[in-house]
Amino acid sequence: MISQSLAANTTIIVWGGLLILVAGLALLTYFLNKRREDVWKSFARKHHCRYELTEEGPRVSGNYSGHPFVLLIPPDSSDTGIMAVEEVRLVMTFDDTKLPSDIQIHSATGFVGELQRSLEAHRVSFEDDELFDQNLVVTSEDAQAVQRCFSSNCREVLLNLVKLHPEANLKIRSGEAAIQIRTAISEKSQLENMLESLSQVVHFISSARSEGVGGDE
């Protein structure tokens, strides 16, 4: 009888502890989501943007330095359930006719093995900028067009963006630039840095001259 009673008490304690843990995590997740909502709303107000809560999650859309942008949680994000890691994506669009339509730019972090080798087939290198080549992967079948558009100033801005957000996944193609970051909490300063950095990148790319290696102003 005593052993059965001890076993029953132990079971109750274990289940009670698990329930408290789950409740605690759920409460923490609620506060993290509330924190994110407050930060995103404040960010939207500052830039006179629209904040909305969609089925996919929060979304901020607006215009910055003449370029439309959208801040959102990507559909493939792991930010679901209790204490999931948040992923934030910022996408900025721009009018562009100079970049090759097949161009893609990625931060080099995470590109290994077969994926790295497949990218190498059409990788564009900047022989005078080894640091840039080490940190970013630029692919296109028209290497000369890419090299004409990417001035040293533009490459420096891209490199600074990767240094500022080493954990980020940066993708740029003709007409669109995007940066995606995994983070546990949205900080307003981080969102501001993402927006300003991406805006600078878009400015240099969209204003690059098509003749020569333009934009070194």
LOFI-205300 format. One record per atom (N, C-alpha, C): x, y, z; atom name; chain. Coordinates in nm, 3 decimals. Each point is the difference from the previous one (the first is absolute). Layout:
N
        X        Y        Z  name  chain
        X        Y        Z    CA      A
...
This chain:
217
        X        Y        Z  name  chain
    0.082   -0.121    0.000     N      A
   -0.082    0.121    0.000    CA      A
    0.086    0.126    0.000     C      A
    0.105   -0.002    0.084     N      A
    0.087    0.118    0.009    CA      A
    0.069    0.027   -0.133     C      A
    0.052   -0.109   -0.062     N      A
    0.071    0.015   -0.127    CA      A
   -0.095    0.050   -0.109     C      A
   -0.123   -0.048    0.000     N      A
   -0.098    0.045   -0.098    CA      A
   -0.033    0.148    0.020     C      A
   -0.011    0.038    0.128     N      A
   -0.029    0.140    0.031    CA      A
    0.113    0.091   -0.043     C      A
    0.125   -0.045    0.023     N      A
    0.117    0.078   -0.041    CA      A
    0.005    0.014   -0.152     C      A
   -0.031   -0.111   -0.069     N      A
    0.000    0.002   -0.147    CA      A
   -0.105    0.097   -0.052     C      A
   -0.118   -0.004    0.063     N      A
   -0.107    0.090   -0.042    CA      A
    0.037    0.146    0.024     C      A
    0.061    0.025    0.115     N      A
    0.042    0.137    0.031    CA      A
    0.108    0.048   -0.097     C      A
    0.093   -0.091   -0.032     N      A
    0.107    0.034   -0.095    CA      A
   -0.058    0.036   -0.136     C      A
   -0.098   -0.081   -0.044     N      A
   -0.065    0.026   -0.129    CA      A
   -0.069    0.136   -0.001     C      A
   -0.069    0.029    0.110     N      A
   -0.069    0.129    0.011    CA      A
    0.100    0.115   -0.005     C      A
    0.112   -0.017    0.070     N      A
    0.103    0.105    0.003    CA      A
    0.059    0.022   -0.138     C      A
    0.030   -0.112   -0.070     N      A
    0.060    0.009   -0.134    CA      A
   -0.096    0.070   -0.096     C      A
   -0.124   -0.045   -0.002     N      A
   -0.098    0.062   -0.089    CA      A
   -0.027    0.145    0.038     C      A
   -0.003    0.026    0.128     N      A
   -0.018    0.138    0.045    CA      A
    0.113    0.089   -0.046     C      A
    0.124   -0.053    0.011     N      A
    0.116    0.076   -0.045    CA      A
   -0.004    0.027   -0.148     C      A
   -0.041   -0.101   -0.078     N      A
   -0.009    0.016   -0.145    CA      A
   -0.105    0.104   -0.038     C      A
   -0.113   -0.004    0.069     N      A
   -0.106    0.098   -0.027    CA      A
    0.047    0.141    0.031     C      A
    0.072    0.016    0.111     N      A
    0.053    0.131    0.037    CA      A
    0.101    0.049   -0.105     C      A
    0.085   -0.093   -0.048     N      A
    0.100    0.034   -0.101    CA      A
   -0.067    0.044   -0.130     C      A
   -0.099   -0.078   -0.045     N      A
   -0.071    0.034   -0.123    CA      A
   -0.071    0.134    0.013     C      A
   -0.065    0.020    0.115     N      A
   -0.071    0.126    0.024    CA      A
    0.098    0.118    0.001     C      A
    0.117   -0.023    0.062     N      A
    0.102    0.105    0.005    CA      A
    0.052    0.035   -0.138     C      A
    0.025   -0.102   -0.083     N      A
    0.048    0.024   -0.136    CA      A
   -0.106    0.070   -0.084     C      A
   -0.125   -0.042    0.018     N      A
   -0.109    0.064   -0.074    CA      A
   -0.012    0.147    0.038     C      A
    0.015    0.029    0.129     N      A
   -0.008    0.139    0.047    CA      A
    0.116    0.082   -0.054     C      A
    0.120   -0.059    0.000     N      A
    0.117    0.069   -0.053    CA      A
   -0.016    0.027   -0.149     C      A
   -0.052   -0.098   -0.074     N      A
   -0.024    0.017   -0.142    CA      A
   -0.099    0.114   -0.025     C      A
   -0.103    0.007    0.084     N      A
   -0.099    0.108   -0.013    CA      A
    0.067    0.137    0.017     C      A
    0.085    0.012    0.101     N      A
    0.066    0.128    0.024    CA      A
    0.100    0.033   -0.111     C      A
    0.067   -0.102   -0.055     N      A
    0.092    0.024   -0.112    CA      A
   -0.077    0.049   -0.123     C      A
   -0.114   -0.064   -0.027     N      A
   -0.082    0.042   -0.113    CA      A
   -0.055    0.140    0.020     C      A
   -0.039    0.030    0.125     N      A
   -0.050    0.134    0.031    CA      A
    0.110    0.103   -0.016     C      A
    0.121   -0.037    0.042     N      A
    0.115    0.088   -0.015    CA      A
    0.025    0.028   -0.148     C      A
   -0.005   -0.105   -0.083     N      A
    0.021    0.017   -0.143    CA      A
   -0.107    0.090   -0.060     C      A
   -0.125   -0.022    0.040     N      A
   -0.110    0.082   -0.051    CA      A
    0.022    0.148    0.033     C      A
    0.040    0.029    0.123     N      A
    0.024    0.138    0.041    CA      A
    0.114    0.063   -0.080     C      A
    0.108   -0.078   -0.020     N      A
    0.116    0.051   -0.074    CA      A
   -0.036    0.027   -0.146     C      A
   -0.071   -0.094   -0.062     N      A
   -0.037    0.017   -0.140    CA      A
   -0.096    0.117   -0.019     C      A
   -0.095    0.017    0.093     N      A
   -0.093    0.113   -0.009    CA      A
    0.074    0.133    0.015     C      A
    0.095    0.005    0.092     N      A
    0.080    0.121    0.019    CA      A
    0.083    0.030   -0.125     C      A
    0.058   -0.105   -0.058     N      A
    0.077    0.012   -0.123    CA      A
   -0.088    0.054   -0.113     C      A
   -0.121   -0.052   -0.011     N      A
   -0.093    0.043   -0.105    CA      A
   -0.041    0.146    0.018     C      A
   -0.027    0.039    0.125     N      A
   -0.039    0.139    0.027    CA      A
    0.112    0.097   -0.037     C      A
    0.122   -0.036    0.034     N      A
    0.113    0.089   -0.027    CA      A
    0.015    0.027   -0.149     C      A
   -0.021   -0.103   -0.081     N      A
    0.020    0.014   -0.145    CA      A
   -0.131    0.020   -0.076     C      A
   -0.107    0.031    0.075     N      A
   -0.131    0.025   -0.061    CA      A
   -0.042   -0.115   -0.092     C      A
    0.015   -0.120    0.053     N      A
   -0.031   -0.121   -0.076    CA      A
   -0.126   -0.066    0.053     C      A
   -0.044   -0.100   -0.070     N      A
   -0.120   -0.074    0.040    CA      A
    0.039   -0.127    0.075     C      A
   -0.058   -0.017    0.118     N      A
    0.018   -0.124    0.076    CA      A
   -0.130   -0.078   -0.005     C      A
    0.010   -0.128   -0.028     N      A
   -0.119   -0.085    0.000    CA      A
    0.036   -0.140    0.048     C      A
   -0.097   -0.065    0.059     N      A
    0.018   -0.136    0.048    CA      A
   -0.074   -0.093   -0.096     C      A
    0.075   -0.075   -0.080     N      A
   -0.059   -0.089   -0.099    CA      A
   -0.004   -0.143    0.053     C      A
   -0.055   -0.090   -0.079     N      A
   -0.004   -0.141    0.039    CA      A
    0.141   -0.057    0.013     C      A
    0.094    0.054   -0.079     N      A
    0.138   -0.047    0.004    CA      A
    0.080    0.065    0.113     C      A
   -0.056    0.104    0.061     N      A
    0.072    0.069    0.106    CA      A
    0.003    0.150   -0.023     C      A
    0.076    0.074    0.081     N      A
    0.006    0.146   -0.013    CA      A
    0.069    0.041   -0.130     C      A
   -0.037    0.119   -0.048     N      A
    0.054    0.048   -0.127    CA      A
    0.002    0.153    0.002     C      A
    0.113    0.056   -0.042     N      A
    0.013    0.145   -0.013    CA      A
    0.034    0.030   -0.146     C      A
   -0.074    0.089   -0.062     N      A
    0.027    0.037   -0.139    CA      A
    0.003    0.151   -0.013     C      A
    0.090    0.048   -0.083     N      A
    0.011    0.144   -0.017    CA      A
    0.104    0.037   -0.104     C      A
    0.053    0.121    0.013     N      A
    0.096    0.052   -0.096    CA      A
    0.113    0.067    0.077     C      A
    0.124   -0.027   -0.040     N      A
    0.115    0.060    0.067    CA      A
    0.100    0.046   -0.105     C      A
    0.034    0.127    0.003     N      A
    0.094    0.059   -0.097    CA      A
   -0.042   -0.028   -0.143     C      A
   -0.131    0.001   -0.023     N      A
   -0.051   -0.016   -0.136    CA      A
   -0.017   -0.144   -0.045     C      A
    0.023   -0.095    0.090     N      A
   -0.010   -0.141   -0.039    CA      A
   -0.102   -0.073    0.088     C      A
   -0.096   -0.070   -0.061     N      A
   -0.097   -0.077    0.078    CA      A
    0.070   -0.113    0.075     C      A
   -0.048   -0.028    0.122     N      A
    0.057   -0.111    0.076    CA      A
   -0.110   -0.070    0.079     C      A
    0.029   -0.125    0.037     N      A
   -0.092   -0.079    0.081    CA      A
    0.082   -0.071    0.108     C      A
   -0.045    0.009    0.123     N      A
    0.061   -0.072    0.112    CA      A
   -0.100   -0.107    0.044     C      A
    0.045   -0.125    0.007     N      A
   -0.092   -0.108    0.031    CA      A
    0.073   -0.119    0.060     C      A
   -0.078   -0.095    0.048     N      A
    0.053   -0.130    0.040    CA      A
   -0.023   -0.094   -0.116     C      A
    0.104   -0.056   -0.059     N      A
   -0.017   -0.083   -0.119    CA      A
   -0.085   -0.123    0.026     C      A
   -0.073   -0.047   -0.102     N      A
   -0.086   -0.117    0.016    CA      A
    0.075   -0.125    0.045     C      A
    0.127   -0.011   -0.039     N      A
    0.079   -0.118    0.035    CA      A
    0.074    0.018    0.132     C      A
   -0.036    0.105    0.076     N      A
    0.067    0.026    0.127    CA      A
   -0.031   -0.109    0.101     C      A
    0.095   -0.021    0.091     N      A
   -0.021   -0.095    0.109    CA      A
   -0.068    0.067    0.119     C      A
   -0.046    0.121   -0.020     N      A
   -0.061    0.077    0.109    CA      A
   -0.144   -0.045    0.024     C      A
   -0.016   -0.124    0.042     N      A
   -0.131   -0.053    0.032    CA      A
    0.009   -0.079    0.129     C      A
   -0.108    0.001    0.077     N      A
    0.000   -0.078    0.123    CA      A
    0.072    0.071    0.112     C      A
    0.018   -0.072    0.109     N      A
    0.060    0.057    0.120    CA      A
    0.151    0.017   -0.014     C      A
    0.049    0.121    0.028     N      A
    0.143    0.031    0.003    CA      A
    0.071   -0.030   -0.131     C      A
   -0.072    0.012   -0.112     N      A
    0.065   -0.021   -0.129    CA      A
    0.089    0.119   -0.032     C      A
    0.102   -0.022   -0.082     N      A
    0.091    0.107   -0.039    CA      A
   -0.067    0.084   -0.108     C      A
    0.003    0.129    0.019     N      A
   -0.063    0.091   -0.095    CA      A
    0.091    0.024   -0.119     C      A
   -0.060    0.006   -0.118     N      A
    0.072    0.041   -0.120    CA      A
   -0.068    0.125   -0.054     C      A
    0.079    0.098   -0.034     N      A
   -0.052    0.126   -0.051    CA      A
    0.058    0.024   -0.138     C      A
   -0.087    0.035   -0.095     N      A
    0.047    0.028   -0.136    CA      A
   -0.041    0.142   -0.039     C      A
    0.096    0.073   -0.054     N      A
   -0.024    0.134   -0.053    CA      A
    0.026   -0.003   -0.150     C      A
   -0.100    0.038   -0.078     N      A
    0.010   -0.003   -0.146    CA      A
   -0.020    0.141   -0.053     C      A
    0.091    0.047   -0.085     N      A
   -0.010    0.132   -0.061    CA      A
    0.007   -0.015   -0.151     C      A
   -0.091    0.064   -0.071     N      A
   -0.002   -0.010   -0.145    CA      A
    0.048    0.131   -0.063     C      A
    0.049   -0.012   -0.122     N      A
    0.052    0.118   -0.070    CA      A
   -0.010   -0.021   -0.150     C      A
   -0.015    0.110   -0.073     N      A
   -0.002   -0.006   -0.146    CA      A
    0.142   -0.020   -0.049     C      A
    0.017   -0.099   -0.087     N      A
    0.136   -0.028   -0.046    CA      A
   -0.004   -0.066   -0.136     C      A
    0.085    0.049   -0.089     N      A
    0.013   -0.062   -0.132    CA      A
    0.145   -0.033   -0.030     C      A
    0.089    0.028    0.094     N      A
    0.143   -0.018   -0.024    CA      A
    0.051   -0.136    0.046     C      A
   -0.056   -0.050    0.109     N      A
    0.046   -0.129    0.050    CA      A
   -0.053   -0.114   -0.087     C      A
    0.081   -0.100   -0.025     N      A
   -0.049   -0.118   -0.074    CA      A
   -0.117   -0.063    0.074     C      A
   -0.096   -0.049   -0.074     N      A
   -0.122   -0.055    0.062    CA      A
    0.029   -0.124    0.083     C      A
    0.113   -0.067   -0.026     N      A
    0.029   -0.125    0.072    CA      A
    0.090    0.022    0.121     C      A
    0.033    0.127    0.031     N      A
    0.095    0.024    0.109    CA      A
   -0.058   -0.039    0.135     C      A
    0.085   -0.059    0.084     N      A
   -0.036   -0.027    0.139    CA      A
    0.123    0.027    0.085     C      A
   -0.023    0.060    0.116     N      A
    0.108    0.029    0.093    CA      A
   -0.037   -0.057    0.136     C      A
    0.089   -0.078    0.057     N      A
   -0.025   -0.062    0.130    CA      A
    0.118    0.028    0.092     C      A
   -0.028    0.014    0.128     N      A
    0.110   -0.001    0.096    CA      A
    0.059   -0.140   -0.003     C      A
    0.132   -0.009    0.011     N      A
    0.068   -0.129   -0.018    CA      A
   -0.027   -0.098    0.114     C      A
   -0.046    0.050    0.114     N      A
   -0.027   -0.086    0.115    CA      A
   -0.099   -0.110   -0.035     C      A
    0.039   -0.123    0.026     N      A
   -0.092   -0.111   -0.019    CA      A
    0.009   -0.068   -0.135     C      A
    0.072    0.058   -0.095     N      A
    0.011   -0.062   -0.130    CA      A
    0.121   -0.094   -0.002     C      A
   -0.027   -0.129    0.009     N      A
    0.107   -0.099    0.004    CA      A
   -0.038   -0.118   -0.088     C      A
    0.097   -0.086   -0.024     N      A
   -0.025   -0.127   -0.067    CA      A
   -0.052    0.017   -0.142     C      A
   -0.101   -0.079   -0.034     N      A
   -0.054   -0.002   -0.136    CA      A
   -0.058    0.135   -0.040     C      A
   -0.065    0.066    0.095     N      A
   -0.059    0.130   -0.031    CA      A
    0.107    0.100   -0.036     C      A
    0.110    0.000    0.074     N      A
    0.109    0.091   -0.028    CA      A
    0.058   -0.027   -0.139     C      A
    0.020   -0.129   -0.031     N      A
    0.058   -0.035   -0.130    CA      A
   -0.093    0.036   -0.115     C      A
   -0.130   -0.015    0.021     N      A
   -0.095    0.034   -0.106    CA      A
   -0.001    0.151   -0.026     C      A
    0.017    0.078    0.107     N      A
    0.004    0.145   -0.016    CA      A
    0.127    0.046   -0.070     C      A
    0.109   -0.073    0.021     N      A
    0.128    0.038   -0.058    CA      A
   -0.005    0.003   -0.152     C      A
   -0.090   -0.078   -0.060     N      A
   -0.006   -0.010   -0.146    CA      A
   -0.025    0.135   -0.065     C      A
   -0.079    0.085    0.062     N      A
   -0.031    0.132   -0.056    CA      A
    0.038    0.112    0.097     C      A
    0.097   -0.027    0.086     N      A
    0.038    0.101    0.098    CA      A
    0.079    0.112   -0.065     C      A
   -0.034    0.122    0.040     N      A
    0.071    0.119   -0.049    CA      A
    0.100    0.042    0.106     C      A
    0.126    0.010   -0.039     N      A
    0.105    0.037    0.095    CA      A
    0.050    0.142   -0.028     C      A
    0.040    0.066    0.107     N      A
    0.060    0.133   -0.011    CA      A
    0.145   -0.016    0.044     C      A
    0.089   -0.013   -0.096     N      A
    0.139   -0.036    0.029    CA      A
    0.070    0.102    0.088     C      A
   -0.045    0.125   -0.005     N      A
    0.064    0.104    0.080    CA      A
   -0.064    0.015    0.138     C      A
   -0.092   -0.089    0.034     N      A
   -0.073    0.012    0.127    CA      A
   -0.018   -0.139    0.060     C      A
    0.109   -0.053    0.054     N      A
   -0.002   -0.136    0.055    CA      A
   -0.093   -0.011    0.120     C      A
   -0.005    0.104    0.082     N      A
   -0.084   -0.003    0.120    CA      A
   -0.148   -0.013   -0.039     C      A
   -0.039    0.070   -0.105     N      A
   -0.137   -0.008   -0.048    CA      A
   -0.031   -0.142   -0.048     C      A
    0.090   -0.057   -0.078     N      A
   -0.020   -0.135   -0.052    CA      A
   -0.009   -0.104    0.111     C      A
    0.069    0.025    0.110     N      A
   -0.003   -0.095    0.111    CA      A
   -0.133    0.002    0.075     C      A
   -0.067    0.114   -0.001     N      A
   -0.119    0.017    0.082    CA      A
   -0.132   -0.005   -0.077     C      A
    0.007    0.019   -0.131     N      A
   -0.122   -0.003   -0.079    CA      A
    0.016   -0.085   -0.125     C      A
   -0.108   -0.063   -0.039     N      A
   -0.003   -0.082   -0.121    CA      A
   -0.091    0.069   -0.101     C      A
    0.058    0.043   -0.112     N      A
   -0.076    0.065   -0.106    CA      A
   -0.001   -0.093   -0.120     C      A
   -0.118   -0.032   -0.051     N      A
   -0.010   -0.090   -0.115    CA      A
   -0.078    0.066   -0.114     C      A
    0.048   -0.022   -0.121     N      A
   -0.068    0.046   -0.121    CA      A
    0.077   -0.055   -0.120     C      A
   -0.069   -0.017   -0.110     N      A
    0.067   -0.042   -0.123    CA      A
    0.065    0.119   -0.069     C      A
   -0.036    0.121    0.040     N      A
    0.056    0.121   -0.061    CA      A
    0.089    0.070    0.102     C      A
    0.121   -0.051    0.017     N      A
    0.092    0.053    0.101    CA      A
    0.037    0.145   -0.027     C      A
    0.019    0.036   -0.127     N      A
    0.042    0.136   -0.032    CA      A
   -0.107    0.103    0.038     C      A
   -0.126   -0.033   -0.023     N      A
   -0.108    0.092    0.036    CA      A
   -0.004    0.021    0.151     C      A
    0.021   -0.107    0.075     N      A
    0.001    0.009    0.147    CA      A
    0.116    0.087    0.047     C      A
    0.117   -0.022   -0.056     N      A
    0.118    0.075    0.040    CA      A
   -0.014    0.148   -0.033     C      A
   -0.071    0.032   -0.108     N      A
   -0.023    0.140   -0.035    CA      A
   -0.090    0.069    0.103     C      A
   -0.099   -0.074    0.049     N      A
   -0.098    0.059    0.092    CA      A
    0.049    0.009    0.144     C      A
    0.093   -0.091    0.037     N      A
    0.042   -0.005    0.139    CA      A
    0.131    0.077    0.020     C      A
   -0.015    0.127    0.030     N      A
    0.116    0.085    0.026    CA      A
    0.064   -0.040    0.132     C      A
    0.117    0.056    0.027     N      A
    0.068   -0.029    0.126    CA      A
   -0.083    0.050    0.118     C      A
   -0.068    0.115   -0.018     N      A
   -0.086    0.052    0.106    CA      A
   -0.117   -0.095    0.028     C      A
   -0.058   -0.050   -0.106     N      A
   -0.113   -0.092    0.015    CA      A
    0.045   -0.128    0.070     C      A
    0.116   -0.052   -0.038     N      A
    0.051   -0.122    0.062    CA      A
    0.031    0.024    0.148     C      A
    0.048    0.120    0.031     N      A
    0.030    0.032    0.140    CA      A
   -0.127    0.001    0.084     C      A
   -0.108    0.056   -0.055     N      A
   -0.127    0.003    0.072    CA      A
   -0.052   -0.141    0.022     C      A
    0.009   -0.084   -0.102     N      A
   -0.043   -0.139    0.012    CA      A
    0.082   -0.073    0.106     C      A
    0.129    0.023   -0.001     N      A
    0.089   -0.066    0.096    CA      A
   -0.032    0.047    0.142     C      A
   -0.025    0.129    0.016     N      A
   -0.035    0.052    0.133    CA      A
   -0.132   -0.059    0.050     C      A
   -0.092   -0.022   -0.093     N      A
   -0.129   -0.060    0.037    CA      A
    0.019   -0.141    0.054     C      A
    0.087   -0.076   -0.065     N      A
    0.027   -0.137    0.045    CA      A
    0.073    0.002    0.134     C      A
    0.093    0.095    0.017     N      A
    0.072    0.010    0.127    CA      A
   -0.093    0.040    0.114     C      A
   -0.094    0.089   -0.031     N      A
   -0.094    0.047    0.101    CA      A
   -0.097   -0.110    0.041     C      A
   -0.033   -0.086   -0.095     N      A
   -0.094   -0.110    0.026    CA      A
    0.063   -0.132   -0.047     C      A
    0.103   -0.048    0.069     N      A
    0.070   -0.121   -0.046    CA      A
   -0.089   -0.124   -0.002     C      A
   -0.107    0.003    0.078     N      A
   -0.090   -0.115    0.005    CA      A
   -0.108    0.007   -0.107     C      A
    0.002    0.104   -0.079     N      A
   -0.108    0.024   -0.096    CA      A
    0.020   -0.074   -0.131     C      A
   -0.110   -0.024   -0.066     N      A
    0.000   -0.054   -0.135    CA      A
   -0.040    0.114   -0.093     C      A
    0.092    0.044   -0.083     N      A
   -0.023    0.113   -0.090    CA      A
   -0.020   -0.051   -0.142     C      A
   -0.108    0.045   -0.064     N      A
   -0.027   -0.039   -0.138    CA      A
   -0.037    0.124   -0.081     C      A
    0.066    0.017   -0.113     N      A
   -0.030    0.112   -0.088    CA      A
   -0.013   -0.052   -0.142     C      A
   -0.107    0.039   -0.064     N      A
   -0.017   -0.033   -0.141    CA      A
   -0.054    0.124   -0.069     C      A
   -0.012   -0.005   -0.131     N      A
   -0.042    0.118   -0.074    CA      A
   -0.136    0.049    0.049     C      A
   -0.001    0.121    0.055     N      A
   -0.124    0.060    0.046    CA      A
   -0.039   -0.027    0.143     C      A
    0.078   -0.081    0.073     N      A
   -0.039   -0.034    0.137    CA      A
    0.121   -0.033    0.085     C      A
    0.001    0.053    0.122     N      A
    0.105   -0.032    0.097    CA      A
   -0.068   -0.045    0.129     C      A
    0.053   -0.105    0.061     N      A
   -0.062   -0.054    0.122    CA      A
    0.106   -0.043    0.099     C      A
   -0.029    0.020    0.127     N      A
    0.087   -0.048    0.107    CA      A
   -0.087   -0.072    0.102     C      A
    0.045   -0.118    0.042     N      A
   -0.076   -0.081    0.095    CA      A
    0.089   -0.035    0.118     C      A
   -0.053    0.021    0.121     N      A
    0.077   -0.020    0.121    CA      A
   -0.077   -0.087    0.098     C      A
    0.072   -0.091    0.064     N      A
   -0.058   -0.080    0.108    CA      A
    0.034    0.069    0.132     C      A
   -0.102    0.029    0.077     N      A
    0.023    0.069    0.127    CA      A
   -0.110   -0.035    0.099     C      A
    0.034   -0.001    0.127     N      A
   -0.097   -0.038    0.102    CA      A
   -0.097    0.114    0.032     C      A
    0.047    0.123   -0.013     N      A
   -0.084    0.116    0.032    CA      A
    0.026    0.108   -0.105     C      A
   -0.105    0.068   -0.043     N      A
    0.016    0.112   -0.092    CA      A
    0.040    0.123    0.079     C      A
    0.111    0.058   -0.038     N      A
    0.044    0.126    0.060    CA      A
   -0.019    0.110   -0.104     C      A
   -0.053    0.113    0.043     N      A
   -0.025    0.108   -0.094    CA      A
    0.129    0.045   -0.067     C      A
    0.108    0.008    0.075     N      A
    0.128    0.044   -0.056    CA      A
    0.046   -0.096   -0.110     C      A
   -0.027   -0.129    0.019     N      A
    0.039   -0.099   -0.100    CA      A
   -0.081    0.019   -0.129     C      A
   -0.130    0.024    0.016     N      A
   -0.084    0.024   -0.117    CA      A
    0.044    0.127   -0.073     C      A
    0.035    0.103    0.076     N      A
    0.047    0.126   -0.060    CA      A
    0.128   -0.023   -0.079     C      A
    0.093   -0.077    0.058     N      A
    0.126   -0.028   -0.069    CA      A
   -0.023   -0.080   -0.127     C      A
   -0.090   -0.097    0.007     N      A
   -0.032   -0.080   -0.118    CA      A
   -0.056    0.088   -0.112     C      A
   -0.093    0.088    0.036     N      A
   -0.064    0.086   -0.099    CA      A
    0.099    0.097   -0.063     C      A
    0.081    0.064    0.083     N      A
    0.097    0.098   -0.051    CA      A
    0.106   -0.068   -0.086     C      A
    0.050   -0.114    0.045     N      A
    0.104   -0.071   -0.075    CA      A
   -0.052   -0.047   -0.135     C      A
   -0.120   -0.058    0.000     N      A
   -0.056   -0.050   -0.125    CA      A
   -0.032    0.115   -0.095     C      A
   -0.042    0.114    0.057     N      A
   -0.029    0.117   -0.082    CA      A
    0.127    0.051   -0.070     C      A
    0.112   -0.001    0.071     N      A
    0.126    0.043   -0.060    CA      A
    0.042   -0.093   -0.113     C      A
   -0.017   -0.129    0.022     N      A
    0.033   -0.098   -0.104    CA      A
   -0.085    0.026   -0.125     C      A
   -0.130    0.015    0.020     N      A
   -0.092    0.023   -0.112    CA      A
    0.035    0.130   -0.072     C      A
    0.037    0.103    0.076     N      A
    0.036    0.129   -0.060    CA      A
    0.117   -0.015   -0.096     C      A
    0.105   -0.068    0.045     N      A
    0.119   -0.015   -0.085    CA      A
   -0.030   -0.087   -0.122     C      A
   -0.075   -0.107    0.020     N      A
   -0.029   -0.090   -0.111    CA      A
   -0.090    0.067   -0.103     C      A
   -0.104    0.066    0.046     N      A
   -0.097    0.058   -0.093    CA      A
    0.052    0.125   -0.069     C      A
    0.100    0.065    0.059     N      A
    0.054    0.122   -0.061    CA      A
    0.131   -0.023   -0.073     C      A
    0.046   -0.125   -0.004     N      A
    0.126   -0.030   -0.068    CA      A
   -0.012    0.029   -0.149     C      A
    0.103    0.057   -0.057     N      A
    0.000    0.027   -0.143    CA      A
    0.036   -0.127   -0.075     C      A
   -0.061   -0.020   -0.114     N      A
    0.020   -0.123   -0.076    CA      A
    0.130    0.002   -0.079     C      A
    0.054    0.121   -0.023     N      A
    0.125    0.003   -0.075    CA      A
    0.117    0.014    0.097     C      A
    0.105   -0.075   -0.022     N      A
    0.118    0.002    0.086    CA      A
   -0.032   -0.056    0.136     C      A
    0.091    0.022    0.096     N      A
   -0.024   -0.042    0.137    CA      A
   -0.049    0.122    0.075     C      A
   -0.129    0.030   -0.014     N      A
   -0.055    0.125    0.051    CA      A
   -0.026   -0.004    0.148     C      A
   -0.036    0.118    0.052     N      A
   -0.046    0.010    0.137    CA      A
    0.106    0.023    0.103     C      A
    0.130    0.016   -0.035     N      A
    0.104    0.022    0.100    CA      A
    0.007    0.148    0.034     C      A
   -0.105    0.051    0.053     N      A
   -0.006    0.142    0.026    CA      A
    0.029    0.027    0.144     C      A
